[in-house]
């Protein structure tokens, strides 16, 4: 294993502890300009996010109505009643984004798919980097203020649901995550730089509870005032 990756995994709680866990739950509040562009502005309602960390599977509730939830996997997205009755569903959801640009409106299933894969990614970083088929290499560090953040580039396998096939992760001197760069392929491929803050330790795992994703310019810098997505987590717990 890449030495840097090994240090990163250990700093976030270690693979031994991670492999003992079967589910992650958190209260999520999200906002940002991306949702307004997609015709789906957020209302600030706290929602419960559930993620199964060792497979790409996630659910959020409520969604669209107090008695509804989502069910996400890479091959299917659905909106369901809490008793499991299907309200709407879509197989092969990634294909529905073909031809989308940044301003193409989303429908509720599009929004549910984005929410599913994005929050799954955030609640499993950095441990998703050692899942089968993921290739990780070192990249040039990113300088932020007076710090130099070493980086890792992940190349995800076909069929993996994420922002983009290649994603970059940068870590502080303590080897904890500081920044996550990617392209949002399902929204025209715009470049994003996501900064993370307020890292907490829960059940032996360390993770950030505030995320802010900005448009990224040609020099790799976040564009001030262009917050595309904000995510605040609370009441995180593992099972």
BAFI-3210 file (N, C-alpha, C; in Angstrom, 3 decimals, decimal comma, padded with zeros to 6 digits):
// residues 239
n [1|2|3|4|5|6|7|8|9|10|11|12|13|14|15|16|17|18|19|20|21|22|23|24|25|26|27|28|29|30|31|32|33|34|35|36|37|38|39|40|41|42|43|44|45|46|47|48|49|50|51|52|53|54|55|56|57|58|59|60|61|62|63|64|65|66|67|68|69|70|71|72|73|74|75|76|77|78|79|80|81|82|83|84|85|86|87|88|89|90|91|92|93|94|95|96|97|98|99|100|101|102|103|104|105|106|107|108|109|110|111|112|113|114|115|116|117|118|119|120|121|122|123|124|125|126|127|128|129|130|131|132|133|134|135|136|137|138|139|140|141|142|143|144|145|146|147|148|149|150|151|152|153|154|155|156|157|158|159|160|161|162|163|164|165|166|167|168|169|170|171|172|173|174|175|176|177|178|179|180|181|182|183|184|185|186|187|188|189|190|191|192|193|194|195|196|197|198|199|200|201|202|203|204|205|206|207|208|209|210|211|212|213|214|215|216|217|218|219|220|221|222|223|224|225|226|227|228|229|230|231|232|233|234|235|236|237|238|239]
n.u [000,838|000,437|002,528|001,770|-001,024|-001,477|-000,767|-002,737|-005,124|-004,720|-004,691|-007,327|-008,633|-008,147|-008,034|-008,755|-010,638|-012,541|-013,407|-014,926|-017,326|-020,719|-022,734|-023,484|-024,860|-026,233|-027,263|-028,194|-027,785|-028,193|-027,209|-026,754|-025,581|-025,754|-028,091|-030,134|-029,622|-030,353|-033,035|-034,016|-034,021|-032,767|-034,424|-033,522|-034,284|-033,451|-032,192|-032,124|-029,394|-028,423|-025,849|-024,324|-021,264|-019,513|-020,421|-021,843|-024,383|-027,105|-029,371|-031,797|-033,913|-036,480|-037,741|-039,039|-041,569|-042,966|-043,257|-041,546|-038,613|-035,327|-033,677|-030,593|-028,414|-025,634|-026,849|-029,538|-032,020|-034,425|-037,508|-039,292|-042,080|-042,056|-042,690|-041,726|-043,064|-042,909|-042,552|-041,399|-038,974|-035,773|-033,864|-030,373|-029,401|-027,369|-027,185|-029,242|-028,328|-026,999|-025,821|-026,423|-025,867|-024,489|-026,763|-028,964|-032,141|-032,938|-034,830|-036,773|-035,683|-033,159|-031,993|-032,091|-030,334|-027,875|-027,593|-027,395|-024,981|-023,072|-023,169|-022,653|-019,989|-018,749|-019,116|-017,636|-015,026|-011,617|-011,676|-012,872|-010,916|-009,510|-011,124|-012,135|-010,714|-010,121|-007,646|-004,788|-002,623|000,233|000,240|001,185|001,668|-000,718|-000,571|-001,690|-002,200|000,118|000,690|001,591|-000,115|-000,046|-001,035|-003,388|-004,366|-007,269|-008,409|-011,338|-013,143|-014,933|-018,469|-018,565|-020,186|-019,794|-018,525|-016,640|-014,412|-011,685|-010,425|-009,151|-007,486|-006,545|-004,340|-003,667|-000,806|-001,265|-002,322|-005,017|-008,017|-008,250|-009,038|-010,932|-010,961|-012,659|-014,536|-017,849|-019,460|-022,119|-023,263|-022,458|-019,733|-018,314|-015,549|-014,696|-013,736|-013,575|-013,677|-013,024|-014,076|-014,032|-013,447|-014,388|-014,253|-015,794|-016,922|-014,381|-013,632|-012,482|-013,846|-014,851|-017,267|-018,274|-018,652|-017,699|-018,208|-016,781|-016,798|-014,027|-011,161|-009,013|-006,478|-006,753|-007,805|-010,279|-013,235|-014,107|-017,149|-018,701|-020,214|-021,093|-022,143|-023,097|-022,622|-023,643|-023,013|-024,331|-024,824|-023,588|-023,229|-022,038|-022,642]
n.v [-001,196|002,269|004,463|006,984|006,778|004,758|006,109|008,081|006,583|005,481|007,806|008,576|006,714|004,063|000,961|-001,417|-000,761|000,475|-001,649|-003,066|-001,801|-001,412|000,307|003,770|006,630|009,918|013,281|015,579|018,730|020,533|022,832|025,417|026,817|025,069|023,520|025,372|026,151|023,829|023,829|022,973|024,155|024,060|023,445|023,624|021,770|019,460|016,234|012,634|010,748|007,639|005,342|002,553|001,352|-000,444|-001,105|000,459|001,977|003,804|005,948|008,526|010,366|012,604|012,634|014,580|014,178|013,857|011,139|009,704|008,250|007,815|005,353|004,376|002,865|002,173|001,102|001,622|003,993|005,055|006,463|006,049|005,045|004,972|002,426|000,920|000,864|001,677|004,869|006,219|005,201|004,474|002,691|002,111|004,842|006,698|007,023|008,696|011,274|011,984|014,351|016,494|019,822|022,432|023,932|022,370|021,299|019,275|016,328|014,899|012,276|012,522|014,328|012,750|010,690|012,080|013,005|010,517|009,217|011,208|011,800|009,247|009,000|011,064|010,249|007,967|008,528|008,533|005,847|004,605|004,581|002,239|000,324|-002,485|-002,402|000,325|002,600|004,171|006,930|009,004|012,601|015,966|018,195|020,472|023,927|025,772|028,722|028,899|026,234|023,011|020,697|017,324|015,137|012,667|010,819|009,311|006,770|005,578|002,491|001,202|001,554|002,459|004,734|008,101|011,491|011,904|009,987|010,282|011,607|013,952|014,081|015,908|016,343|017,384|018,246|016,531|014,398|014,301|014,794|017,653|018,855|018,220|017,476|017,463|016,696|017,462|015,301|014,709|017,144|018,667|018,530|020,430|021,908|021,342|022,414|021,203|022,116|020,966|020,941|021,219|018,644|015,665|013,034|009,962|007,056|006,000|006,749|009,357|012,243|014,943|017,495|019,677|020,778|022,519|023,206|024,645|026,380|025,740|027,356|027,799|027,655|026,007|027,065|027,864|029,552|032,599|033,237|031,521|029,219|026,063|023,767|023,210|021,403|020,328|018,275|016,446|014,703|012,241|008,754|005,400|001,978]
n.w [000,000|-000,733|001,073|002,051|001,861|003,748|006,107|006,115|006,370|008,905|010,471|010,326|011,814|011,220|009,382|010,605|012,613|010,950|009,342|011,110|011,225|010,161|009,358|008,850|010,292|010,078|010,810|008,368|006,855|003,978|001,368|-001,142|-004,304|-006,490|-006,316|-006,641|-009,289|-010,521|-010,241|-007,829|-005,095|-001,710|001,442|004,029|005,918|008,428|007,732|007,905|007,142|005,921|005,493|004,034|004,560|003,211|000,755|-002,144|-001,126|000,022|001,877|002,367|004,563|005,656|002,240|-000,122|000,966|004,260|004,871|003,242|001,694|000,232|-001,843|-002,707|-005,039|-007,239|-009,531|-009,390|-008,474|-006,150|-004,925|-002,048|000,027|003,625|004,379|002,346|-000,095|-003,518|-004,867|-007,028|-009,453|-010,952|-013,174|-013,944|-013,380|-013,944|-016,679|-017,343|-017,173|-019,446|-021,736|-020,089|-018,880|-016,750|-016,192|-016,735|-015,767|-012,891|-012,046|-009,305|-008,940|-010,095|-008,293|-005,985|-006,680|-006,941|-004,281|-002,999|-003,979|-003,455|-000,638|000,294|-000,577|000,940|003,588|003,704|003,098|004,159|003,532|001,393|-000,500|-000,450|-001,430|-003,505|-006,764|-006,853|-007,753|-006,478|-006,439|-005,695|-005,823|-006,820|-004,082|-002,545|-001,983|000,668|002,124|004,682|004,659|003,313|001,566|001,158|-001,554|-002,835|-005,647|-006,746|-008,849|-009,991|-010,477|-013,427|-013,305|-010,727|-008,680|-008,606|-008,291|-010,377|-012,497|-011,848|-008,858|-006,513|-003,385|-000,560|002,225|005,600|007,750|009,861|008,584|008,205|006,321|004,211|001,816|-001,155|-004,474|-007,620|-010,645|-011,496|-013,066|-013,759|-013,988|-016,197|-015,875|-014,357|-012,590|-009,224|-005,958|-002,827|000,482|003,779|007,218|010,837|012,146|013,755|016,243|016,173|017,554|017,231|014,663|012,592|011,134|008,912|009,722|008,438|005,144|002,242|-001,026|-003,849|-007,026|-009,166|-010,393|-013,345|-012,296|-010,215|-007,928|-005,470|-006,401|-005,124|-003,404|-004,907|-003,849|-004,325|-003,130|000,194|003,168|006,279|008,984|011,743|014,864|014,229|013,976|014,315|013,432]
ca.u [000,000|001,080|002,841|000,927|-002,377|-001,491|-000,773|-004,046|-006,109|-004,493|-005,084|-008,789|-009,187|-007,577|-008,895|-009,297|-011,875|-013,502|-013,968|-015,878|-018,551|-021,626|-023,655|-023,209|-026,025|-025,932|-028,221|-027,589|-028,427|-027,449|-027,626|-025,769|-026,051|-026,023|-029,477|-030,963|-029,434|-031,050|-034,466|-034,365|-033,406|-032,932|-035,276|-032,892|-034,809|-032,509|-032,581|-031,289|-028,680|-027,922|-024,883|-023,705|-019,934|-018,716|-021,025|-022,429|-025,794|-027,408|-030,769|-032,056|-035,315|-037,530|-037,405|-040,225|-042,738|-042,523|-043,295|-040,799|-037,162|-034,696|-032,833|-029,583|-027,275|-025,222|-027,695|-030,953|-032,419|-035,870|-038,167|-040,197|-042,714|-041,265|-042,981|-041,095|-043,804|-042,153|-043,231|-040,766|-037,678|-035,067|-032,719|-029,232|-029,676|-026,307|-027,433|-030,232|-027,650|-026,318|-026,139|-026,684|-024,862|-024,676|-028,078|-030,046|-032,920|-033,033|-036,081|-036,486|-034,808|-031,803|-031,530|-031,892|-029,117|-026,738|-027,495|-026,964|-023,561|-022,221|-023,066|-021,928|-018,565|-018,237|-019,137|-016,709|-013,660|-010,795|-011,621|-013,258|-009,726|-008,964|-012,128|-011,661|-010,719|-009,710|-006,202|-004,390|-001,253|000,576|000,252|001,831|000,920|-001,406|-000,169|-002,815|-001,631|001,477|000,802|001,694|-000,963|000,215|-002,258|-003,562|-005,347|-007,982|-009,076|-012,377|-013,408|-016,218|-019,625|-018,502|-020,950|-019,104|-018,504|-015,855|-013,549|-010,504|-010,675|-007,942|-007,704|-005,383|-004,322|-002,822|000,347|-001,782|-002,832|-006,470|-008,493|-008,437|-009,648|-011,324|-011,169|-013,307|-015,441|-019,208|-019,768|-023,558|-023,701|-021,625|-018,313|-017,624|-014,507|-015,033|-012,795|-014,366|-012,917|-013,697|-013,782|-014,651|-013,303|-014,734|-014,024|-017,013|-016,747|-013,032|-013,408|-012,426|-014,434|-015,274|-018,712|-018,666|-018,064|-018,073|-017,694|-016,748|-016,249|-012,569|-010,693|-008,001|-005,288|-007,089|-008,240|-011,714|-013,737|-014,817|-018,552|-019,419|-020,426|-022,032|-022,814|-022,670|-023,150|-023,352|-023,365|-024,390|-025,342|-023,023|-022,961|-021,732|-023,158]
ca.v [000,000|003,578|004,854|008,116|006,281|004,046|007,121|008,739|005,664|005,376|009,074|008,664|005,686|002,764|000,032|-002,455|-000,240|000,703|-002,918|-003,550|-001,007|-001,867|001,358|005,120|007,505|011,307|014,322|016,349|019,941|020,904|024,049|025,791|027,320|024,022|023,064|026,409|026,040|022,625|023,978|022,257|024,796|023,327|024,127|023,683|020,747|018,381|014,910|011,537|010,035|006,319|004,848|001,252|001,788|-001,402|-001,210|001,744|001,906|004,905|006,359|009,742|010,572|012,504|013,103|014,911|014,141|013,358|009,675|009,137|008,124|007,372|004,164|004,550|002,033|002,628|000,557|001,961|005,000|005,056|007,193|005,059|005,271|004,382|000,998|000,259|001,008|002,514|006,036|006,408|004,541|004,553|001,810|002,734|006,285|007,557|007,255|009,760|012,569|012,205|015,638|017,555|020,819|022,951|024,541|021,436|021,008|017,926|015,883|014,376|011,105|013,027|014,879|011,643|009,988|012,918|012,946|009,193|008,911|012,230|011,595|007,990|009,308|011,898|009,523|006,833|009,007|008,082|004,386|004,151|004,500|000,875|-000,623|-003,212|-001,730|001,730|002,788|005,389|007,373|010,297|013,750|017,144|018,770|021,750|024,904|026,552|029,577|028,511|024,781|022,216|019,525|016,242|014,685|011,353|010,779|008,033|006,429|004,633|001,514|001,322|001,188|003,123|005,982|009,194|012,738|011,712|008,806|010,707|012,585|014,250|014,286|016,556|016,086|018,262|017,612|015,455|013,405|014,373|015,402|019,103|019,319|017,153|018,060|016,551|017,281|016,938|014,842|014,712|018,541|019,315|018,332|021,595|021,583|021,747|022,261|021,113|022,238|020,326|021,604|020,726|017,192|015,078|011,598|009,256|005,603|005,677|007,223|010,821|012,730|016,351|017,713|020,789|020,715|023,622|022,952|025,859|026,294|025,759|028,033|027,084|027,485|025,098|027,784|028,028|030,863|033,182|033,571|030,538|028,004|025,224|022,869|023,221|020,261|020,293|016,999|016,381|013,435|011,122|007,568|004,199|000,732]
ca.w [000,000|-000,715|002,449|002,395|002,068|005,023|007,167|006,081|006,931|010,342|011,096|010,361|012,694|010,899|008,649|011,494|013,190|009,869|008,876|012,107|011,164|009,108|008,943|009,339|010,243|010,436|010,446|007,285|006,339|002,777|000,668|-002,144|-005,580|-007,471|-006,240|-007,254|-010,732|-010,969|-010,001|-006,610|-003,926|-000,455|002,409|005,351|006,822|008,766|007,248|008,374|006,087|006,289|004,511|004,277|004,126|002,452|-000,563|-002,487|-000,778|000,926|001,929|003,143|004,923|004,639|000,887|-000,910|001,842|005,570|004,964|002,118|001,773|-001,007|-001,791|-003,759|-005,404|-008,562|-010,597|-009,222|-007,498|-005,963|-003,850|-001,488|001,310|004,699|004,454|001,214|-001,351|-004,444|-005,433|-008,342|-009,496|-012,234|-013,345|-014,630|-013,267|-014,488|-018,100|-017,531|-017,168|-020,733|-022,363|-019,112|-018,538|-015,402|-016,031|-017,045|-014,557|-012,377|-011,457|-007,965|-008,965|-010,316|-007,015|-005,063|-007,090|-006,544|-002,836|-002,581|-004,202|-002,843|000,806|000,504|-000,726|002,027|004,850|003,646|002,843|003,032|003,480|000,054|-001,349|-000,462|-001,921|-004,689|-008,051|-006,763|-007,890|-005,778|-006,684|-005,128|-006,736|-006,280|-002,959|-002,717|-000,973|001,195|003,150|005,035|004,736|002,097|001,773|000,199|-002,205|-003,436|-006,732|-006,847|-010,100|-009,603|-011,547|-014,121|-012,501|-009,427|-008,739|-007,936|-009,042|-011,595|-012,412|-011,101|-007,804|-005,749|-001,956|000,046|003,653|006,379|008,406|010,721|007,645|008,122|005,075|004,169|000,571|-002,081|-005,804|-008,566|-011,621|-011,325|-014,419|-014,050|-014,122|-017,197|-015,615|-013,804|-011,624|-007,863|-004,848|-001,609|001,721|004,909|008,488|012,078|012,229|015,051|016,365|016,551|017,555|016,777|013,298|012,480|009,880|008,967|009,844|007,568|003,812|001,366|-002,375|-004,664|-008,384|-009,179|-011,593|-014,129|-011,454|-009,134|-006,733|-005,279|-006,826|-003,988|-003,581|-005,717|-003,074|-005,062|-002,193|001,591|003,912|007,708|009,611|013,197|015,395|013,468|014,760|013,548|013,967]
c.u [000,874|001,282|001,967|-000,501|-002,475|-001,536|-002,131|-005,108|-005,961|-004,943|-006,595|-009,439|-008,721|-008,555|-009,473|-010,618|-012,929|-014,179|-014,940|-017,257|-019,411|-022,576|-023,219|-024,493|-025,624|-027,117|-027,530|-028,447|-027,587|-028,056|-026,598|-026,373|-026,374|-027,498|-030,441|-030,849|-030,209|-032,555|-034,946|-033,690|-033,720|-033,722|-034,698|-033,412|-033,714|-033,062|-031,634|-030,706|-028,180|-027,051|-024,372|-022,284|-019,171|-019,341|-021,649|-023,951|-026,070|-028,887|-030,867|-033,556|-035,428|-037,040|-038,698|-041,513|-042,283|-042,455|-042,553|-039,301|-036,631|-033,980|-031,896|-028,641|-026,829|-026,162|-029,151|-031,112|-033,929|-036,263|-039,276|-040,915|-041,883|-041,536|-042,445|-041,849|-043,099|-043,035|-042,721|-039,410|-037,077|-033,902|-031,637|-029,327|-028,605|-026,591|-028,398|-029,606|-026,914|-026,778|-026,433|-025,532|-025,203|-026,088|-029,247|-030,829|-032,859|-034,477|-035,760|-035,584|-033,364|-031,202|-031,235|-030,617|-027,871|-026,527|-026,925|-025,483|-022,660|-022,063|-022,420|-020,426|-018,029|-018,166|-018,243|-015,274|-012,873|-010,839|-012,099|-012,048|-009,100|-010,038|-011,630|-011,780|-010,297|-008,187|-005,829|-002,920|-001,025|000,591|000,949|001,000|000,266|-000,963|-001,368|-002,300|-000,195|001,680|000,924|000,949|-000,632|-001,094|-002,201|-004,626|-005,944|-008,596|-010,046|-012,739|-014,735|-017,365|-019,654|-019,222|-020,244|-019,140|-017,805|-014,945|-012,289|-010,888|-009,412|-008,293|-006,412|-005,503|-003,332|-001,643|-000,052|-002,365|-004,364|-006,879|-008,673|-009,255|-009,866|-011,678|-011,758|-014,012|-016,822|-019,716|-021,250|-024,120|-022,771|-020,139|-017,598|-016,653|-014,861|-013,855|-013,612|-013,440|-013,721|-013,186|-014,408|-014,647|-013,596|-014,334|-015,289|-016,753|-015,398|-012,684|-013,419|-012,962|-014,850|-016,795|-019,189|-017,912|-018,597|-017,394|-017,870|-016,417|-014,737|-012,093|-009,570|-006,714|-005,555|-007,602|-009,758|-012,128|-014,537|-016,273|-019,340|-019,488|-021,498|-022,822|-022,232|-023,365|-022,687|-023,878|-023,423|-024,929|-024,873|-022,824|-022,838|-022,351|-022,431]
c.v [001,248|004,031|006,006|007,656|005,550|005,029|007,811|007,860|005,558|006,648|009,195|007,547|004,277|001,805|-001,061|-001,991|-000,054|-000,592|-003,538|-002,903|-001,432|-000,787|002,679|005,922|008,897|012,182|015,279|017,580|020,405|022,129|024,291|026,131|026,253|023,635|024,096|026,358|024,862|022,689|023,268|022,888|024,032|024,142|024,173|022,680|019,727|017,037|013,860|010,791|008,718|005,798|003,491|001,329|000,833|-001,776|000,150|001,663|002,988|005,247|007,632|009,846|011,825|013,018|013,320|014,953|013,537|011,839|008,999|009,140|007,774|006,047|004,225|003,363|002,525|002,213|000,996|003,067|004,956|006,021|006,284|005,609|004,561|002,894|000,220|000,348|002,025|003,626|006,302|005,717|004,661|003,580|002,529|004,254|007,172|007,927|008,414|011,145|012,859|013,528|016,758|018,546|021,386|023,455|023,620|021,118|019,531|017,609|015,271|013,142|011,494|013,530|013,757|010,866|010,772|012,836|011,604|008,968|009,924|011,999|010,253|008,239|010,035|011,131|008,283|007,249|009,014|006,570|003,822|003,977|003,108|-000,142|-001,310|-002,383|-000,278|001,808|004,137|005,679|008,715|011,373|014,904|017,736|020,094|022,688|025,762|027,393|029,173|027,016|024,154|020,914|018,448|015,675|013,257|011,458|009,368|007,915|005,305|003,722|001,780|000,840|001,805|004,467|007,053|010,435|012,567|010,504|009,104|011,780|012,733|014,598|014,847|016,517|017,012|017,521|016,473|014,300|013,317|015,150|016,904|019,548|018,118|017,819|017,011|017,361|016,647|016,536|014,910|016,127|019,292|019,215|019,523|021,164|022,157|021,528|022,289|021,138|021,640|020,924|020,822|019,198|016,727|013,607|010,955|007,757|005,186|006,133|008,755|011,241|014,182|016,457|018,930|020,668|021,877|023,408|024,195|025,510|026,446|026,374|027,245|026,852|026,562|025,768|027,894|029,433|031,460|033,489|032,583|029,194|027,174|024,309|023,104|022,072|020,372|018,983|017,151|015,008|012,240|009,930|006,349|002,978|-000,441]
c.w [000,000|000,740|002,921|002,690|003,406|006,192|007,266|006,729|008,443|011,063|011,238|011,185|012,411|010,257|009,539|012,100|012,107|009,435|009,873|011,962|009,982|008,612|009,565|009,217|010,694|010,081|009,489|006,986|005,153|002,118|-000,434|-003,486|-006,594|-007,479|-006,815|-008,773|-011,303|-010,728|-008,761|-005,405|-002,649|000,556|003,817|006,351|007,158|008,301|007,805|007,187|006,637|005,155|004,961|003,713|003,230|001,110|-000,868|-002,317|000,256|000,847|002,746|003,386|005,787|003,290|000,116|-000,125|003,170|005,666|003,821|002,388|000,393|-000,757|-002,993|-003,823|-006,783|-009,682|-010,514|-008,198|-007,379|-004,854|-003,350|-000,264|002,388|004,857|003,252|-000,096|-002,250|-005,002|-006,843|-008,299|-010,886|-012,203|-014,144|-014,570|-013,876|-015,938|-018,328|-017,565|-018,477|-021,342|-021,392|-019,068|-017,162|-015,158|-016,374|-015,773|-014,181|-011,997|-010,084|-007,941|-009,248|-009,008|-006,022|-005,394|-006,668|-005,037|-002,380|-002,765|-003,512|-001,348|001,129|000,430|000,498|003,350|004,844|003,336|004,159|002,789|002,149|-000,852|-001,360|-000,836|-003,183|-005,965|-008,029|-006,814|-007,296|-006,070|-005,996|-006,204|-006,065|-005,139|-003,331|-001,597|-000,599|002,354|003,419|005,096|003,354|002,352|000,747|-000,329|-002,702|-004,513|-006,786|-008,235|-009,800|-010,768|-012,248|-013,219|-011,125|-009,542|-007,921|-008,793|-010,389|-011,395|-011,623|-010,090|-006,976|-004,302|-001,351|001,563|004,361|006,985|009,338|009,926|007,640|006,876|005,230|002,948|-000,344|-003,412|-006,747|-009,640|-011,416|-012,706|-014,741|-014,151|-015,065|-016,946|-015,026|-012,706|-010,264|-006,934|-003,568|-000,396|002,865|006,216|009,637|012,141|013,655|015,048|016,910|016,457|016,966|015,378|013,299|011,118|010,033|009,043|009,051|006,252|002,986|000,014|-003,222|-006,114|-008,292|-010,470|-012,260|-013,345|-010,269|-007,879|-006,680|-005,673|-005,669|-004,338|-004,419|-004,973|-003,766|-004,138|-000,800|002,308|005,356|008,269|011,114|013,583|014,559|014,389|013,846|014,230|013,375]
res [x|x|x|x|x|x|x|x|x|x|x|x|x|x|x|x|x|x|x|x|x|x|x|x|x|x|x|x|x|x|x|x|x|x|x|x|x|x|x|x|x|x|x|x|x|x|x|x|x|x|x|x|x|x|x|x|x|x|x|x|x|x|x|x|x|x|x|x|x|x|x|x|x|x|x|x|x|x|x|x|x|x|x|x|x|x|x|x|x|x|x|x|x|x|x|x|x|x|x|x|x|x|x|x|x|x|x|x|x|x|x|x|x|x|x|x|x|x|x|x|x|x|x|x|x|x|x|x|x|x|x|x|x|x|x|x|x|x|x|x|x|x|x|x|x|x|x|x|x|x|x|x|x|x|x|x|x|x|x|x|x|x|x|x|x|x|x|x|x|x|x|x|x|x|x|x|x|x|x|x|x|x|x|x|x|x|x|x|x|x|x|x|x|x|x|x|x|x|x|x|x|x|x|x|x|x|x|x|x|x|x|x|x|x|x|x|x|x|x|x|x|x|x|x|x|x|x|x|x|x|x|x|x|x|x|x|x|x|x]
***
